[in-house]
Amino acid sequence: MAIVELAVRRIDTREAADAVVAFLVSPQAFDDERPTPGEEEHFRTLPYLALEGKTIYWYMTDGAGEVVAVTGVAPNEQRTGGYTWDYLVVRRDYRRGGAALRLAGAMLDYLRGQGARYLVTYTCDLPVYAGVRRLFDRLGFSMNGRLPDYYFEGEDRLIYYLDLRTSGRSETQQ
């Protein structure tokens, strides 16, 4: 897949939010086949909150207009310049081609341009999430915590932090 030809867009219409939700709930989105009830709710609601300015979601489409990658952030609950990064999802047949790095780069560029102070994200410690953990490392995140049995028994939540004021340019800008 020619990732460089895929446009990165922000959700700004109901139709775009509908397409992103359809992708997030599709079998092509996640390898982990046990989403939590909260995750299932997020997949169906967070993209629509972008239309209200409560979240910011980016997505990529292929030549046929099908969504192939999605990511989103929201300001922290204190509204002090920090953001929380939820969900970086790439369709299976577009993985390992640079889509995740490109989408994350667009998000980081936007946040830095807005003067954001930091970005917090998290993932599960299951082997299926090893790729996203490598991406967090590549982007300069530090792992700052572990919550045992957070998702389900035996599935820990790993918490990552990136100081956007000192981390310099994203790898996608170099």
N, CA and C atoms as an extended XYZ file, in Angstrom:
522
Properties=species:S:1:pos:R:3:atomname:S:1:resname:S:1:resid:I:1 pbc="F F F"
N         0.830       -1.173        0.000 N   MET     1
C         0.000        0.000        0.000 CA  MET     1
C         0.880        1.244        0.000 C   MET     1
N         0.545        2.210       -0.818 N   ALA     2
C         1.306        3.453       -0.915 CA  ALA     2
C         0.808        4.430        0.144 C   ALA     2
N         1.414        4.381        1.311 N   ILE     3
C         0.981        5.196        2.438 CA  ILE     3
C         1.128        6.677        2.133 C   ILE     3
N         2.169        7.063        1.395 N   VAL     4
C         2.380        8.484        1.119 CA  VAL     4
C         1.226        9.083        0.333 C   VAL     4
N         0.476        8.266       -0.378 N   GLU     5
C        -0.650        8.767       -1.163 CA  GLU     5
C        -1.929        8.882       -0.343 C   GLU     5
N        -1.936        8.360        0.851 N   LEU     6
C        -3.127        8.413        1.689 CA  LEU     6
C        -3.190        9.755        2.411 C   LEU     6
N        -4.317       10.421        2.303 N   ALA     7
C        -4.488       11.714        2.954 CA  ALA     7
C        -4.858       11.521        4.420 C   ALA     7
N        -4.298       12.369        5.266 N   VAL     8
C        -4.675       12.416        6.677 CA  VAL     8
C        -5.704       13.531        6.814 C   VAL     8
N        -6.843       13.193        7.383 N   ARG     9
C        -7.934       14.159        7.540 CA  ARG     9
C        -8.394       14.182        8.998 C   ARG     9
N        -9.037       15.294        9.358 N   ARG    10
C        -9.681       15.369       10.669 CA  ARG    10
C       -11.167       15.162       10.496 C   ARG    10
N       -11.776       14.532       11.486 N   ILE    11
C       -13.235       14.388       11.461 CA  ILE    11
C       -13.852       15.772       11.601 C   ILE    11
N       -14.653       16.138       10.609 N   ASP    12
C       -15.354       17.419       10.670 CA  ASP    12
C       -16.781       17.333       10.127 C   ASP    12
N       -17.222       16.124        9.800 N   THR    13
C       -18.597       15.928        9.333 CA  THR    13
C       -19.176       14.674        9.977 C   THR    13
N       -20.479       14.626       10.004 N   ARG    14
C       -21.165       13.434       10.523 CA  ARG    14
C       -20.802       12.208        9.684 C   ARG    14
N       -20.682       12.394        8.373 N   GLU    15
C       -20.356       11.282        7.483 CA  GLU    15
C       -18.971       10.717        7.801 C   GLU    15
N       -18.015       11.603        8.067 N   ALA    16
C       -16.671       11.140        8.425 CA  ALA    16
C       -16.709       10.381        9.751 C   ALA    16
N       -17.440       10.907       10.731 N   ALA    17
C       -17.561       10.219       12.021 CA  ALA    17
C       -18.228        8.858       11.843 C   ALA    17
N       -19.269        8.795       11.010 N   ASP    18
C       -19.931        7.513       10.735 CA  ASP    18
C       -18.946        6.501       10.157 C   ASP    18
N       -18.125        6.946        9.198 N   ALA    19
C       -17.160        6.051        8.547 CA  ALA    19
C       -16.103        5.571        9.538 C   ALA    19
N       -15.651        6.456       10.410 N   VAL    20
C       -14.655        6.082       11.414 CA  VAL    20
C       -15.252        5.078       12.399 C   VAL    20
N       -16.465        5.311       12.859 N   VAL    21
C       -17.113        4.366       13.774 CA  VAL    21
C       -17.274        3.010       13.101 C   VAL    21
N       -17.721        3.003       11.852 N   ALA    22
C       -17.885        1.730       11.131 CA  ALA    22
C       -16.564        0.975       11.064 C   ALA    22
N       -15.466        1.691       10.845 N   PHE    23
C       -14.148        1.049       10.828 CA  PHE    23
C       -13.788        0.508       12.214 C   PHE    23
N       -13.956        1.323       13.255 N   LEU    24
C       -13.551        0.912       14.600 CA  LEU    24
C       -14.291       -0.325       15.096 C   LEU    24
N       -15.514       -0.526       14.668 N   VAL    25
C       -16.270       -1.701       15.115 CA  VAL    25
C       -16.166       -2.868       14.128 C   VAL    25
N       -15.377       -2.699       13.078 N   SER    26
C       -15.218       -3.758       12.076 CA  SER    26
C       -14.193       -4.795       12.530 C   SER    26
N       -14.217       -5.986       11.953 N   PRO    27
C       -13.227       -7.012       12.302 CA  PRO    27
C       -11.818       -6.678       11.811 C   PRO    27
N       -11.661       -5.674       10.962 N   GLN    28
C       -10.340       -5.297       10.450 CA  GLN    28
C        -9.586       -4.337       11.367 C   GLN    28
N       -10.230       -3.861       12.418 N   ALA    29
C        -9.627       -2.819       13.238 CA  ALA    29
C        -8.665       -3.343       14.304 C   ALA    29
N        -9.087       -4.277       15.108 N   PHE    30
C        -8.306       -4.699       16.270 CA  PHE    30
C        -7.970       -6.181       16.207 C   PHE    30
N        -6.766       -6.521       16.687 N   ASP    31
C        -6.384       -7.924       16.805 CA  ASP    31
C        -6.877       -8.524       18.119 C   ASP    31
N        -6.987       -7.690       19.147 N   ASP    32
C        -7.486       -8.143       20.438 CA  ASP    32
C        -8.991       -8.366       20.295 C   ASP    32
N        -9.417       -9.587       20.462 N   GLU    33
C       -10.814       -9.931       20.221 CA  GLU    33
C       -11.690       -9.804       21.459 C   GLU    33
N       -11.139       -9.203       22.529 N   ARG    34
C       -11.913       -9.027       23.756 CA  ARG    34
C       -11.954       -7.562       24.165 C   ARG    34
N       -12.660       -6.703       23.422 N   PRO    35
C       -12.750       -5.316       23.885 CA  PRO    35
C       -13.562       -5.245       25.171 C   PRO    35
N       -13.222       -4.294       26.010 N   THR    36
C       -14.009       -4.093       27.224 CA  THR    36
C       -15.320       -3.402       26.848 C   THR    36
N       -16.322       -3.479       27.711 N   PRO    37
C       -17.563       -2.740       27.435 CA  PRO    37
C       -17.310       -1.236       27.258 C   PRO    37
N       -16.366       -0.698       28.021 N   GLY    38
C       -16.034        0.722       27.884 CA  GLY    38
C       -15.402        1.044       26.543 C   GLY    38
N       -14.531        0.153       26.062 N   GLU    39
C       -13.928        0.368       24.747 CA  GLU    39
C       -14.989        0.340       23.652 C   GLU    39
N       -15.895       -0.612       23.731 N   GLU    40
C       -16.956       -0.687       22.722 CA  GLU    40
C       -17.769        0.604       22.693 C   GLU    40
N       -18.033        1.165       23.858 N   GLU    41
C       -18.751        2.442       23.917 CA  GLU    41
C       -17.909        3.558       23.298 C   GLU    41
N       -16.615        3.580       23.614 N   HIS    42
C       -15.723        4.594       23.032 CA  HIS    42
C       -15.731        4.542       21.512 C   HIS    42
N       -15.631        3.334       20.948 N   PHE    43
C       -15.589        3.190       19.486 CA  PHE    43
C       -16.817        3.824       18.842 C   PHE    43
N       -17.938        3.750       19.534 N   ARG    44
C       -19.209        4.232       18.966 CA  ARG    44
C       -19.512        5.695       19.297 C   ARG    44
N       -18.772        6.297       20.235 N   THR    45
C       -19.117        7.663       20.654 CA  THR    45
C       -18.015        8.700       20.475 C   THR    45
N       -16.763        8.344       20.750 N   LEU    46
C       -15.700        9.354       20.727 CA  LEU    46
C       -15.549       10.067       19.384 C   LEU    46
N       -15.644        9.376       18.243 N   PRO    47
C       -15.523       10.115       16.975 CA  PRO    47
C       -16.589       11.204       16.809 C   PRO    47
N       -17.785       10.981       17.320 N   TYR    48
C       -18.839       11.997       17.213 CA  TYR    48
C       -18.554       13.202       18.105 C   TYR    48
N       -17.831       12.984       19.203 N   LEU    49
C       -17.478       14.101       20.081 CA  LEU    49
C       -16.528       15.075       19.396 C   LEU    49
N       -15.853       14.628       18.343 N   ALA    50
C       -15.003       15.540       17.566 CA  ALA    50
C       -15.845       16.629       16.909 C   ALA    50
N       -17.068       16.317       16.575 N   LEU    51
C       -17.957       17.310       15.956 CA  LEU    51
C       -18.364       18.394       16.948 C   LEU    51
N       -18.240       18.097       18.241 N   GLU    52
C       -18.561       19.058       19.303 CA  GLU    52
C       -17.303       19.725       19.855 C   GLU    52
N       -16.129       19.371       19.326 N   GLY    53
C       -14.880       19.941       19.806 CA  GLY    53
C       -14.377       19.340       21.101 C   GLY    53
N       -14.948       18.215       21.530 N   LYS    54
C       -14.530       17.582       22.782 CA  LYS    54
C       -13.394       16.585       22.586 C   LYS    54
N       -13.245       16.087       21.376 N   THR    55
C       -12.118       15.233       20.997 CA  THR    55
C       -11.615       15.733       19.651 C   THR    55
N       -10.459       15.250       19.256 N   ILE    56
C        -9.918       15.540       17.926 CA  ILE    56
C        -9.536       14.198       17.328 C   ILE    56
N       -10.114       13.871       16.196 N   TYR    57
C        -9.850       12.589       15.545 CA  TYR    57
C        -9.320       12.803       14.144 C   TYR    57
N        -8.277       12.030       13.814 N   TRP    58
C        -7.701       12.003       12.474 CA  TRP    58
C        -7.942       10.624       11.885 C   TRP    58
N        -8.038       10.577       10.566 N   TYR    59
C        -8.217        9.291        9.900 CA  TYR    59
C        -7.566        9.345        8.528 C   TYR    59
N        -7.282        8.175        8.001 N   MET    60
C        -6.719        8.032        6.657 CA  MET    60
C        -7.659        7.149        5.852 C   MET    60
N        -7.792        7.462        4.562 N   THR    61
C        -8.619        6.641        3.678 CA  THR    61
C        -7.782        6.146        2.509 C   THR    61
N        -8.210        5.027        1.942 N   ASP    62
C        -7.537        4.492        0.755 CA  ASP    62
C        -8.125        5.147       -0.499 C   ASP    62
N        -7.684        4.707       -1.656 N   GLY    63
C        -8.142        5.274       -2.919 CA  GLY    63
C        -9.631        5.148       -3.145 C   GLY    63
N       -10.253        4.159       -2.510 N   ALA    64
C       -11.697        3.955       -2.647 CA  ALA    64
C       -12.489        4.736       -1.596 C   ALA    64
N       -11.784        5.483       -0.749 N   GLY    65
C       -12.459        6.259        0.283 CA  GLY    65
C       -12.756        5.501        1.561 C   GLY    65
N       -12.234        4.274        1.677 N   GLU    66
C       -12.450        3.468        2.883 CA  GLU    66
C       -11.454        3.870        3.970 C   GLU    66
N       -11.922        3.976        5.194 N   VAL    67
C       -11.053        4.308        6.320 CA  VAL    67
C       -10.078        3.162        6.551 C   VAL    67
N        -8.785        3.496        6.651 N   VAL    68
C        -7.761        2.476        6.891 CA  VAL    68
C        -6.971        2.724        8.177 C   VAL    68
N        -7.124        3.896        8.790 N   ALA    69
C        -6.409        4.194       10.030 CA  ALA    69
C        -7.114        5.336       10.757 C   ALA    69
N        -7.057        5.290       12.092 N   VAL    70
C        -7.750        6.271       12.933 CA  VAL    70
C        -6.923        6.523       14.188 C   VAL    70
N        -6.935        7.756       14.662 N   THR    71
C        -6.396        8.060       15.980 CA  THR    71
C        -7.124        9.270       16.535 C   THR    71
N        -7.090        9.422       17.866 N   GLY    72
C        -7.775       10.555       18.466 CA  GLY    72
C        -7.188       10.954       19.801 C   GLY    72
N        -7.384       12.225       20.135 N   VAL    73
C        -6.943       12.771       21.417 CA  VAL    73
C        -8.075       13.597       22.016 C   VAL    73
N        -7.926       13.878       23.293 N   ALA    74
C        -8.846       14.782       23.986 CA  ALA    74
C        -8.044       15.583       25.002 C   ALA    74
N        -8.436       16.834       25.244 N   PRO    75
C        -7.771       17.593       26.304 CA  PRO    75
C        -7.952       16.871       27.636 C   PRO    75
N        -6.957       17.013       28.520 N   ASN    76
C        -7.125       16.383       29.828 CA  ASN    76
C        -8.296       17.028       30.560 C   ASN    76
N        -8.797       16.343       31.552 N   GLU    77
C        -9.992       16.826       32.249 CA  GLU    77
C        -9.751       18.137       32.988 C   GLU    77
N        -8.501       18.469       33.269 N   GLN    78
C        -8.183       19.723       33.952 CA  GLN    78
C        -8.093       20.904       32.985 C   GLN    78
N        -7.974       20.597       31.688 N   ARG    79
C        -7.858       21.616       30.627 CA  ARG    79
C        -6.680       22.545       30.872 C   ARG    79
N        -5.539       21.934       31.153 N   THR    80
C        -4.330       22.697       31.466 CA  THR    80
C        -3.235       22.515       30.421 C   THR    80
N        -3.613       22.135       29.224 N   GLY    81
C        -2.620       21.994       28.159 CA  GLY    81
C        -2.129       20.585       27.934 C   GLY    81
N        -2.611       19.639       28.710 N   GLY    82
C        -2.261       18.244       28.495 CA  GLY    82
C        -3.352       17.546       27.706 C   GLY    82
N        -2.974       16.467       27.039 N   TYR    83
C        -3.917       15.698       26.226 CA  TYR    83
C        -3.783       14.218       26.536 C   TYR    83
N        -4.856       13.497       26.298 N   THR    84
C        -4.870       12.043       26.398 CA  THR    84
C        -5.073       11.481       25.007 C   THR    84
N        -4.241       10.519       24.650 N   TRP    85
C        -4.288        9.887       23.330 CA  TRP    85
C        -5.011        8.558       23.459 C   TRP    85
N        -6.114        8.441       22.751 N   ASP    86
C        -6.893        7.203       22.733 CA  ASP    86
C        -6.869        6.607       21.344 C   ASP    86
N        -6.575        5.353       21.267 N   TYR    87
C        -6.769        4.559       20.058 CA  TYR    87
C        -5.967        5.034       18.845 C   TYR    87
N        -5.034        4.224       18.471 N   LEU    88
C        -4.342        4.318       17.188 CA  LEU    88
C        -4.614        2.983       16.518 C   LEU    88
N        -5.411        3.006       15.473 N   VAL    89
C        -5.899        1.770       14.860 CA  VAL    89
C        -5.605        1.812       13.370 C   VAL    89
N        -4.939        0.773       12.876 N   VAL    90
C        -4.613        0.672       11.452 CA  VAL    90
C        -5.172       -0.648       10.929 C   VAL    90
N        -5.864       -0.574        9.803 N   ARG    91
C        -6.420       -1.785        9.191 CA  ARG    91
C        -5.294       -2.780        8.931 C   ARG    91
N        -5.584       -4.047        9.130 N   ARG    92
C        -4.560       -5.098        9.067 CA  ARG    92
C        -3.707       -5.028        7.803 C   ARG    92
N        -4.314       -4.834        6.648 N   ASP    93
C        -3.542       -4.857        5.402 CA  ASP    93
C        -2.749       -3.578        5.160 C   ASP    93
N        -2.824       -2.608        6.065 N   TYR    94
C        -2.024       -1.383        5.959 CA  TYR    94
C        -0.964       -1.294        7.060 C   TYR    94
N        -0.871       -2.299        7.895 N   ARG    95
C         0.113       -2.268        8.975 CA  ARG    95
C         1.519       -2.509        8.438 C   ARG    95
N         2.474       -1.981        9.177 N   ARG    96
C         3.903       -2.105        8.859 CA  ARG    96
C         4.283       -1.366        7.581 C   ARG    96
N         3.463       -0.397        7.209 N   GLY    97
C         3.753        0.398        6.022 CA  GLY    97
C         3.957        1.870        6.321 C   GLY    97
N         3.908        2.253        7.582 N   GLY    98
C         4.130        3.642        7.958 CA  GLY    98
C         2.873        4.435        8.276 C   GLY    98
N         1.699        3.830        8.154 N   ALA    99
C         0.454        4.569        8.417 CA  ALA    99
C         0.376        5.042        9.867 C   ALA    99
N         0.722        4.186       10.819 N   ALA   100
C         0.646        4.564       12.231 CA  ALA   100
C         1.596        5.716       12.530 C   ALA   100
N         2.805        5.642       12.019 N   LEU   101
C         3.787        6.700       12.247 CA  LEU   101
C         3.324        8.008       11.615 C   LEU   101
N         2.777        7.932       10.431 N   ARG   102
C         2.314        9.140        9.743 CA  ARG   102
C         1.134        9.771       10.477 C   ARG   102
N         0.191        8.960       10.903 N   LEU   103
C        -0.972        9.471       11.623 CA  LEU   103
C        -0.558       10.055       12.974 C   LEU   103
N         0.303        9.352       13.691 N   ALA   104
C         0.797        9.860       14.973 CA  ALA   104
C         1.572       11.154       14.767 C   ALA   104
N         2.351       11.228       13.703 N   GLY   105
C         3.102       12.445       13.407 CA  GLY   105
C         2.197       13.637       13.161 C   GLY   105
N         1.119       13.433       12.421 N   ALA   106
C         0.160       14.518       12.169 CA  ALA   106
C        -0.460       14.992       13.479 C   ALA   106
N        -0.795       14.047       14.351 N   MET   107
C        -1.378       14.387       15.640 CA  MET   107
C        -0.381       15.169       16.496 C   MET   107
N         0.865       14.681       16.572 N   LEU   108
C         1.877       15.360       17.383 CA  LEU   108
C         2.186       16.745       16.842 C   LEU   108
N         2.260       16.886       15.532 N   ASP   109
C         2.491       18.202       14.928 CA  ASP   109
C         1.371       19.168       15.310 C   ASP   109
N         0.138       18.698       15.240 N   TYR   110
C        -1.006       19.530       15.605 CA  TYR   110
C        -0.906       19.955       17.074 C   TYR   110
N        -0.657       18.998       17.964 N   LEU   111
C        -0.599       19.313       19.390 CA  LEU   111
C         0.519       20.303       19.696 C   LEU   111
N         1.677       20.105       19.108 N   ARG   112
C         2.775       21.055       19.323 CA  ARG   112
C         2.398       22.435       18.795 C   ARG   112
N         1.739       22.470       17.650 N   GLY   113
C         1.292       23.739       17.076 CA  GLY   113
C         0.284       24.462       17.957 C   GLY   113
N        -0.455       23.714       18.750 N   GLN   114
C        -1.431       24.280       19.685 CA  GLN   114
C        -0.797       24.652       21.019 C   GLN   114
N         0.500       24.371       21.180 N   GLY   115
C         1.185       24.668       22.432 CA  GLY   115
C         0.894       23.675       23.542 C   GLY   115
N         0.490       22.469       23.178 N   ALA   116
C         0.197       21.445       24.186 CA  ALA   116
C         1.445       21.149       25.018 C   ALA   116
N         1.244       20.882       26.300 N   ARG   117
C         2.365       20.607       27.195 CA  ARG   117
C         2.803       19.154       27.170 C   ARG   117
N         1.844       18.243       27.174 N   TYR   118
C         2.201       16.829       27.239 CA  TYR   118
C         1.096       15.985       26.635 C   TYR   118
N         1.445       14.719       26.420 N   LEU   119
C         0.496       13.735       25.913 CA  LEU   119
C         0.646       12.469       26.747 C   LEU   119
N        -0.462       11.977       27.273 N   VAL   120
C        -0.493       10.726       28.029 CA  VAL   120
C        -1.239        9.705       27.190 C   VAL   120
N        -0.730        8.505       27.161 N   THR   121
C        -1.424        7.425       26.470 CA  THR   121
C        -1.213        6.138       27.243 C   THR   121
N        -1.810        5.096       26.773 N   TYR   122
C        -1.750        3.826       27.491 CA  TYR   122
C        -2.053        2.702       26.530 C   TYR   122
N        -1.668        1.522       26.924 N   THR   123
C        -1.982        0.324       26.161 CA  THR   123
C        -1.960       -0.862       27.113 C   THR   123
N        -2.267       -1.997       26.579 N   CYS   124
C        -2.293       -3.242       27.338 CA  CYS   124
C        -0.932       -3.928       27.234 C   CYS   124
N        -0.616       -4.767       28.206 N   ASP   125
C         0.662       -5.480       28.188 CA  ASP   125
C         0.612       -6.794       27.420 C   ASP   125
N        -0.513       -7.130       26.794 N   LEU   126
C        -0.601       -8.369       26.014 CA  LEU   126
C         0.335       -8.321       24.808 C   LEU   126
N         0.839       -9.470       24.375 N   PRO   127
C         1.747       -9.512       23.214 CA  PRO   127
C         1.166       -8.869       21.955 C   PRO   127
N        -0.136       -8.919       21.768 N   VAL   128
C        -0.749       -8.358       20.567 CA  VAL   128
C        -0.521       -6.842       20.472 C   VAL   128
N        -0.196       -6.190       21.587 N   TYR   129
C         0.046       -4.748       21.601 CA  TYR   129
C         1.533       -4.390       21.576 C   TYR   129
N         2.401       -5.336       21.311 N   ALA   130
C         3.844       -5.064       21.273 CA  ALA   130
C         4.189       -4.016       20.220 C   ALA   130
N         3.514       -4.033       19.089 N   GLY   131
C         3.797       -3.073       18.022 CA  GLY   131
C         3.535       -1.639       18.439 C   GLY   131
N         2.444       -1.391       19.116 N   VAL   132
C         2.149       -0.024       19.540 CA  VAL   132
C         3.100        0.402       20.654 C   VAL   132
N         3.527       -0.534       21.489 N   ARG   133
C         4.518       -0.182       22.516 CA  ARG   133
C         5.839        0.226       21.867 C   ARG   133
N         6.224       -0.472       20.804 N   ARG   134
C         7.441       -0.080       20.068 CA  ARG   134
C         7.270        1.307       19.446 C   ARG   134
N         6.088        1.593       18.929 N   LEU   135
C         5.833        2.914       18.353 CA  LEU   135
C         5.949        3.996       19.425 C   LEU   135
N         5.391        3.767       20.596 N   PHE   136
C         5.510        4.748       21.675 CA  PHE   136
C         6.982        5.005       21.999 C   PHE   136
N         7.766        3.949       22.082 N   ASP   137
C         9.203        4.112       22.332 CA  ASP   137
C         9.854        4.924       21.218 C   ASP   137
N         9.532        4.598       19.992 N   ARG   138
C        10.107        5.282       18.824 CA  ARG   138
C         9.768        6.776       18.819 C   ARG   138
N         8.587        7.117       19.302 N   LEU   139
C         8.148        8.511       19.335 CA  LEU   139
C         8.671        9.273       20.549 C   LEU   139
N         9.367        8.587       21.462 N   GLY   140
C         9.970        9.260       22.602 CA  GLY   140
C         9.173        9.212       23.893 C   GLY   140
N         8.128        8.423       23.946 N   PHE   141
C         7.348        8.288       25.177 CA  PHE   141
C         8.147        7.517       26.219 C   PHE   141
N         7.892        7.812       27.492 N   SER   142
C         8.442        7.004       28.579 CA  SER   142
C         7.276        6.290       29.254 C   SER   142
N         7.519        5.040       29.641 N   MET   143
C         6.485        4.311       30.369 CA  MET   143
C         6.563        4.738       31.829 C   MET   143
N         5.471        5.287       32.343 N   ASN   144
C         5.475        5.849       33.687 CA  ASN   144
C         4.630        5.093       34.692 C   ASN   144
N         3.981        4.018       34.264 N   GLY   145
C         3.177        3.303       35.240 CA  GLY   145
C         2.550        2.039       34.689 C   GLY   145
N         2.110        1.215       35.616 N   ARG   146
C         1.436       -0.045       35.292 CA  ARG   146
C         0.296       -0.230       36.288 C   ARG   146
N        -0.894       -0.499       35.754 N   LEU   147
C        -2.050       -0.796       36.592 CA  LEU   147
C        -2.402       -2.262       36.394 C   LEU   147
N        -2.112       -3.101       37.391 N   PRO   148
C        -2.359       -4.539       37.245 CA  PRO   148
C        -3.842       -4.863       37.035 C   PRO   148
N        -4.092       -5.839       36.183 N   ASP   149
C        -5.441       -6.375       35.959 CA  ASP   149
C        -6.466       -5.296       35.601 C   ASP   149
N        -6.046       -4.255       34.915 N   TYR   150
C        -6.913       -3.114       34.626 CA  TYR   150
C        -8.041       -3.458       33.656 C   TYR   150
N        -7.691       -4.085       32.549 N   TYR   151
C        -8.697       -4.371       31.518 CA  TYR   151
C        -9.512       -5.605       31.887 C   TYR   151
N        -8.826       -6.683       32.086 N   PHE   152
C        -9.401       -7.936       32.560 CA  PHE   152
C        -8.344       -8.571       33.457 C   PHE   152
N        -8.690       -9.606       34.171 N   GLU   153
C        -7.725      -10.347       34.988 CA  GLU   153
C        -6.541      -10.747       34.112 C   GLU   153
N        -5.346      -10.366       34.526 N   GLY   154
C        -4.141      -10.718       33.783 CA  GLY   154
C        -3.783       -9.762       32.659 C   GLY   154
N        -4.536       -8.673       32.489 N   GLU   155
C        -4.255       -7.682       31.445 CA  GLU   155
C        -3.999       -6.332       32.100 C   GLU   155
N        -2.718       -5.976       32.176 N   ASP   156
C        -2.323       -4.726       32.816 CA  ASP   156
C        -2.428       -3.558       31.845 C   ASP   156
N        -2.650       -2.380       32.403 N   ARG   157
C        -2.600       -1.140       31.625 CA  ARG   157
C        -1.221       -0.530       31.836 C   ARG   157
N        -0.551       -0.191       30.734 N   LEU   158
C         0.744        0.473       30.762 CA  LEU   158
C         0.525        1.934       30.392 C   LEU   158
N         1.045        2.844       31.206 N   ILE   159
C         0.816        4.276       31.026 CA  ILE   159
C         2.092        4.924       30.491 C   ILE   159
N         1.943        5.696       29.423 N   TYR   160
C         3.064        6.350       28.748 CA  TYR   160
C         2.873        7.862       28.753 C   TYR   160
N         4.013        8.591       28.772 N   TYR   161
C         4.006       10.054       28.859 CA  TYR   161
C         5.011       10.627       27.868 C   TYR   161
N         4.625       11.729       27.228 N   LEU   162
C         5.526       12.459       26.334 CA  LEU   162
C         5.405       13.938       26.646 C   LEU   162
N         6.525       14.577       27.013 N   ASP   163
C         6.554       16.023       27.233 CA  ASP   163
C         6.708       16.672       25.864 C   ASP   163
N         5.688       17.333       25.391 N   LEU   164
C         5.703       17.911       24.047 CA  LEU   164
C         6.537       19.180       23.962 C   LEU   164
N         6.896       19.762       25.091 N   ARG   165
C         7.712       20.980       25.082 CA  ARG   165
C         9.186       20.669       24.911 C   ARG   165
N         9.610       19.474       25.309 N   THR   166
C        11.041       19.163       25.266 CA  THR   166
C        11.391       18.032       24.317 C   THR   166
N        10.387       17.378       23.757 N   SER   167
C        10.681       16.188       22.958 CA  SER   167
C        11.112       16.507       21.538 C   SER   167
N        11.106       17.776       21.166 N   GLY   168
C        11.577       18.141       19.828 CA  GLY   168
C        10.618       17.739       18.742 C   GLY   168
N        11.170       17.578       17.561 N   ARG   169
C        10.361       17.272       16.387 CA  ARG   169
C        10.041       15.792       16.340 C   ARG   169
N         8.886       15.495       15.804 N   SER   170
C         8.511       14.090       15.667 CA  SER   170
C         9.360       13.436       14.595 C   SER   170
N         9.487       12.137       14.689 N   GLU   171
C        10.269       11.379       13.710 CA  GLU   171
C         9.734       11.586       12.294 C   GLU   171
N         8.464       11.878       12.171 N   THR   172
C         7.872       12.053       10.844 CA  THR   172
C         8.277       13.372       10.206 C   THR   172
N         8.826       14.311       10.977 N   GLN   173
C         9.254       15.595       10.428 CA  GLN   173
C        10.706       15.567        9.975 C   GLN   173
N        11.449       14.568       10.378 N   GLN   174
C        12.888       14.546       10.109 CA  GLN   174
C        13.201       14.017        8.736 C   GLN   174
